[in-house]
Amino acid sequence: MRRIPVLVVNLVIIIILFSCKNEEVNTFHNQITSQQLLNKTEMFNLEGVDTYKIKYKSEGLNIEGFIARPMQYKSSTKLPVIIYCRGGNQSFGMIGDFQLKLINQLASKGYVVLASQLRGNLVSEGIDEFGGKDVNDILKLIDIAKELDFVDAKNIHILGYSRGGMNTYQLSKLTDDINSIAVVGAPTNLFEVAKFRPRLYRKVFEPLVGDSIRFKDEYKKRSSLYWFNKINEPLLILHGTDDVAVAVEEPQKLIDSLTASNKEDFNYKIFEGGNHGLSNFKQQRDSLIINWFKTHNK
């Protein structure tokens, strides 16, 4: 049997390696290190929407995220953005089929939707600080969004559920790149959450943030009720009276403070019988959110 010359073998290896390298960098942005178009047979996928799973760099860490965008758009058209902020902590509440279906639905309305799994879980490096340095993972996603070819950087909105709502309030203090924000089931005072849910305090707050006495400043940094006057963007608050994760009194106190301070351009709706994510008022919830963002597009 004839032997293949070493030079030919080496050339083939070089071609393969070069092809793989090209494939790795063929992403929407240079900070996105990998990008995979998810299978269209997945249960979350909606016709007319492309959903990509990505890895991107945040403070040197590899973070998993997602980008969803309408399939049918003109290359010359720039689309508004929704940054979706997940709930939960660490690996609990990671973005899965349920959240991806919601993300797809938002994208089908003519938005590019970006979402981060945040640091410190099964798919991302680092440590979850529950509103600490993990917020930088969302800020990095905003930076990436502003430079995407198909994005209108003048129209970026933030949508946060539960813990993601807390992060959304924090983002309002940290960046001026946001048009408007909307939160669903969002905590506004971690001290009150700790009393309302003592097990969550022991299992999540203490390990990730610290105890509420020695680290009270860290709790305040995560509690918008203490700095509500720094929420500058138009704000939509949605909450349910039957929320067993975040007591309805929390957003109500924030609403009262914003009203007393004459904050302009904020709105709210408390759903009688609504659960934590308002999934039992899905159609009304989603309509209010999309209309809020449309109203605040430039």
C-alpha positions as CSV (number, residue, x, y, z in Angstrom):
1,M,0.0,0.0,0.0
2,R,1.4,3.4,-1.0
3,R,2.3,5.7,1.9
4,I,0.9,9.2,1.9
5,P,3.7,11.8,1.9
6,V,4.3,13.6,5.2
7,L,4.0,16.9,3.5
8,V,0.5,16.1,2.3
9,V,-0.6,14.9,5.7
10,N,0.7,18.1,7.3
11,L,-1.0,20.3,4.7
12,V,-4.3,18.5,5.4
13,I,-3.9,19.1,9.2
14,I,-3.2,22.8,8.6
15,I,-6.2,23.2,6.4
16,I,-8.5,21.5,9.0
17,L,-7.1,23.6,11.9
18,F,-7.4,26.8,9.8
19,S,-11.0,25.9,9.0
20,C,-11.9,25.2,12.6
21,K,-10.3,28.5,13.6
22,N,-12.3,30.4,11.1
23,E,-15.4,28.7,12.3
24,E,-14.7,29.7,15.9
25,V,-14.4,33.4,15.1
26,N,-17.3,33.6,12.7
27,T,-19.7,35.2,15.2
28,F,-21.7,38.3,15.4
29,H,-19.1,40.1,17.6
30,N,-15.5,39.7,18.6
31,Q,-16.4,39.2,22.2
32,I,-18.6,36.3,21.3
33,T,-16.3,33.3,21.3
34,S,-18.9,30.7,20.1
35,Q,-22.3,30.8,18.4
36,Q,-24.7,28.1,17.7
37,L,-28.0,28.3,15.8
38,L,-30.3,26.2,17.9
39,N,-32.4,23.4,16.3
40,K,-35.6,24.7,14.9
41,T,-37.4,21.6,16.1
42,E,-36.9,22.7,19.7
43,M,-40.2,23.2,21.6
44,F,-39.4,26.9,22.3
45,N,-38.7,27.9,18.7
46,L,-41.2,30.1,16.9
47,E,-41.5,30.2,13.2
48,G,-39.8,33.3,11.9
49,V,-37.2,33.6,14.7
50,D,-33.6,32.5,14.8
51,T,-32.2,31.7,18.3
52,Y,-28.5,31.4,18.9
53,K,-26.7,30.1,21.9
54,I,-23.5,32.0,22.5
55,K,-20.5,32.2,24.7
56,Y,-19.1,35.6,25.4
57,K,-16.3,37.1,27.6
58,S,-17.1,39.1,30.7
59,E,-14.2,40.1,32.9
60,G,-12.2,37.2,31.5
61,L,-15.0,34.7,32.3
62,N,-16.8,32.5,29.7
63,I,-20.5,33.3,30.0
64,E,-23.3,31.6,28.2
65,G,-26.1,33.7,26.7
66,F,-28.6,33.8,23.9
67,I,-29.5,36.0,21.0
68,A,-32.9,35.8,19.2
69,R,-33.9,37.9,16.2
70,P,-36.5,37.8,13.5
71,M,-35.5,35.9,10.4
72,Q,-37.1,38.3,8.0
73,Y,-35.5,41.6,8.3
74,K,-33.7,43.8,5.7
75,S,-30.0,44.0,6.1
76,S,-30.2,47.8,6.1
77,T,-32.8,47.7,8.9
78,K,-31.7,48.2,12.5
79,L,-33.9,46.6,15.1
80,P,-34.6,47.7,18.7
81,V,-33.2,45.5,21.5
82,I,-34.6,43.9,24.6
83,I,-32.1,42.7,27.2
84,Y,-33.8,39.9,29.1
85,C,-32.6,39.4,32.7
86,R,-33.2,36.0,34.2
87,G,-34.4,35.1,37.7
88,G,-33.1,32.5,40.1
89,N,-29.6,32.1,41.4
90,Q,-26.6,30.1,40.3
91,S,-27.9,27.0,38.4
92,F,-31.5,27.4,39.8
93,G,-33.7,29.3,37.3
94,M,-31.2,29.1,34.4
95,I,-32.6,30.0,31.0
96,G,-34.2,26.9,29.5
97,D,-37.1,26.0,27.1
98,F,-39.7,28.0,29.1
99,Q,-37.7,31.2,29.1
100,L,-36.5,30.7,25.5
101,K,-40.1,30.5,24.4
102,L,-40.7,33.8,26.0
103,I,-37.6,35.3,24.4
104,N,-38.7,34.0,21.0
105,Q,-42.1,35.6,21.4
106,L,-40.5,38.9,22.2
107,A,-38.2,38.6,19.2
108,S,-41.2,37.8,17.0
109,K,-42.5,41.3,17.8
110,G,-39.6,42.9,15.9
111,Y,-36.9,42.9,18.6
112,V,-33.4,41.5,18.9
113,V,-33.4,39.9,22.3
114,L,-30.2,39.2,24.2
115,A,-30.0,37.2,27.5
116,S,-27.3,36.1,29.9
117,Q,-27.1,33.0,32.1
118,L,-24.8,35.1,34.3
119,R,-21.7,33.8,36.0
120,G,-21.5,31.0,38.5
121,N,-23.6,28.0,37.3
122,L,-23.4,24.8,35.3
123,V,-22.7,26.6,32.0
124,S,-20.8,29.8,32.9
125,E,-17.6,30.4,34.8
126,G,-17.2,32.5,37.9
127,I,-19.2,33.0,41.1
128,D,-22.7,34.3,41.4
129,E,-22.9,37.2,43.8
130,F,-26.6,37.8,43.4
131,G,-26.4,41.4,42.3
132,G,-22.7,41.9,42.7
133,K,-20.1,41.5,39.9
134,D,-22.6,39.3,38.0
135,V,-24.3,42.6,36.9
136,N,-21.2,43.2,34.8
137,D,-22.2,40.2,32.7
138,I,-25.4,42.0,31.6
139,L,-23.5,45.3,31.1
140,K,-21.1,43.4,28.7
141,L,-24.1,42.1,26.8
142,I,-25.4,45.7,26.4
143,D,-22.0,46.7,25.1
144,I,-22.1,43.8,22.6
145,A,-25.7,44.7,21.5
146,K,-24.7,48.3,20.7
147,E,-22.1,47.0,18.2
148,L,-24.2,44.4,16.4
149,D,-24.8,45.2,12.7
150,F,-28.5,44.5,13.0
151,V,-29.2,46.5,16.2
152,D,-30.5,50.0,16.7
153,A,-28.2,51.1,19.5
154,K,-30.5,54.1,20.3
155,N,-33.3,51.7,21.3
156,I,-32.3,49.4,24.1
157,H,-34.8,48.2,26.7
158,I,-34.4,46.0,29.8
159,L,-36.9,43.4,31.0
160,G,-36.3,41.6,34.3
161,Y,-38.1,38.8,36.0
162,S,-37.7,38.3,39.8
163,R,-34.0,38.5,40.6
164,G,-33.6,39.8,37.0
165,G,-35.8,42.7,38.0
166,M,-33.5,43.5,40.9
167,N,-30.6,43.5,38.4
168,T,-32.7,45.7,36.1
169,Y,-33.0,48.4,38.8
170,Q,-29.3,48.1,39.3
171,L,-28.6,48.6,35.6
172,S,-30.6,51.8,35.7
173,K,-27.9,53.3,38.0
174,L,-25.0,52.0,36.0
175,T,-25.6,52.9,32.4
176,D,-27.2,55.6,30.3
177,D,-27.7,53.3,27.3
178,I,-31.2,52.3,28.2
179,N,-34.5,53.7,26.8
180,S,-36.9,52.1,29.3
181,I,-37.1,49.3,31.8
182,A,-39.9,46.8,32.8
183,V,-39.9,44.4,35.8
184,V,-42.1,41.5,36.8
185,G,-42.1,40.1,40.3
186,A,-39.1,42.1,41.2
187,P,-37.8,42.5,44.8
188,T,-37.1,46.0,45.9
189,N,-35.8,45.4,49.5
190,L,-33.6,42.4,50.2
191,F,-34.0,42.9,54.0
192,E,-37.8,42.3,53.6
193,V,-37.2,39.3,51.3
194,A,-35.0,37.8,54.0
195,K,-37.8,38.1,56.5
196,F,-40.5,36.9,54.1
197,R,-38.4,33.9,53.0
198,P,-36.0,32.9,55.8
199,R,-34.9,29.7,54.0
200,L,-33.9,31.8,50.9
201,Y,-31.9,34.0,53.2
202,R,-30.0,31.0,54.7
203,K,-29.5,29.1,51.5
204,V,-28.9,32.0,49.0
205,F,-28.4,35.4,50.5
206,E,-25.9,34.4,53.3
207,P,-23.6,32.3,51.0
208,L,-23.8,34.7,48.0
209,V,-24.1,38.2,49.6
210,G,-23.3,37.7,53.3
211,D,-25.3,38.2,56.4
212,S,-27.6,41.2,56.5
213,I,-25.9,42.8,59.6
214,R,-22.3,42.8,58.6
215,F,-23.0,43.3,54.9
216,K,-26.0,45.6,55.2
217,D,-24.5,48.0,52.6
218,E,-24.4,45.1,50.1
219,Y,-28.1,44.5,50.7
220,K,-28.8,48.1,50.2
221,K,-27.0,48.1,46.9
222,R,-29.4,45.4,45.7
223,S,-32.5,47.1,47.1
224,S,-33.9,49.8,44.9
225,L,-36.2,51.2,47.6
226,Y,-33.0,52.8,49.1
227,W,-32.1,54.6,46.0
228,F,-35.3,54.9,44.0
229,N,-34.4,58.5,43.0
230,K,-31.6,57.1,40.9
231,I,-34.0,55.1,38.6
232,N,-33.8,57.5,35.7
233,E,-35.5,55.6,32.8
234,P,-39.2,55.2,32.1
235,L,-40.3,52.3,34.4
236,L,-43.1,49.7,34.2
237,I,-43.7,47.7,37.4
238,L,-45.9,44.5,37.1
239,H,-46.6,42.4,40.2
240,G,-49.2,39.9,41.4
241,T,-51.0,39.9,44.8
242,D,-50.5,36.1,45.1
243,D,-46.7,36.3,44.5
244,V,-45.3,33.8,47.1
245,A,-41.7,34.7,46.2
246,V,-41.8,38.5,46.5
247,A,-44.5,40.0,48.7
248,V,-46.7,42.6,46.9
249,E,-45.9,45.1,49.6
250,E,-42.4,45.5,48.2
251,P,-43.3,46.9,44.8
252,Q,-46.1,48.9,46.5
253,K,-43.6,50.7,48.7
254,L,-41.5,51.5,45.7
255,I,-44.5,52.7,43.8
256,D,-45.5,55.0,46.7
257,S,-42.0,56.4,46.9
258,L,-41.8,57.1,43.2
259,T,-45.3,58.7,43.3
260,A,-44.3,60.9,46.3
261,S,-41.2,62.0,44.5
262,N,-43.2,62.9,41.3
263,K,-41.2,60.6,39.1
264,E,-42.1,61.2,35.5
265,D,-42.9,58.4,33.1
266,F,-43.5,55.4,35.3
267,N,-46.5,53.1,35.4
268,Y,-47.6,50.0,37.2
269,K,-50.2,47.3,37.4
270,I,-50.9,45.1,40.4
271,F,-52.7,41.9,39.2
272,E,-55.3,40.6,41.6
273,G,-54.5,36.9,42.0
274,G,-51.3,37.1,39.9
275,N,-48.5,34.7,40.6
276,H,-44.8,35.4,40.8
277,G,-44.1,35.5,37.0
278,L,-47.7,36.5,36.1
279,S,-48.0,33.4,34.0
280,N,-51.7,33.3,34.8
281,F,-52.0,36.8,33.1
282,K,-49.6,36.1,30.3
283,Q,-51.4,37.8,27.5
284,Q,-52.0,41.0,29.5
285,R,-48.4,41.0,30.9
286,D,-46.8,40.6,27.5
287,S,-49.0,43.2,25.9
288,L,-48.2,45.8,28.5
289,I,-44.4,45.1,28.2
290,I,-44.3,45.3,24.4
291,N,-46.4,48.4,24.3
292,W,-44.2,50.0,27.0
293,F,-41.1,49.4,24.9
294,K,-42.7,50.5,21.7
295,T,-43.9,53.7,23.3
296,H,-40.3,54.5,24.4
297,N,-38.5,53.7,21.1
298,K,-36.8,56.8,19.7
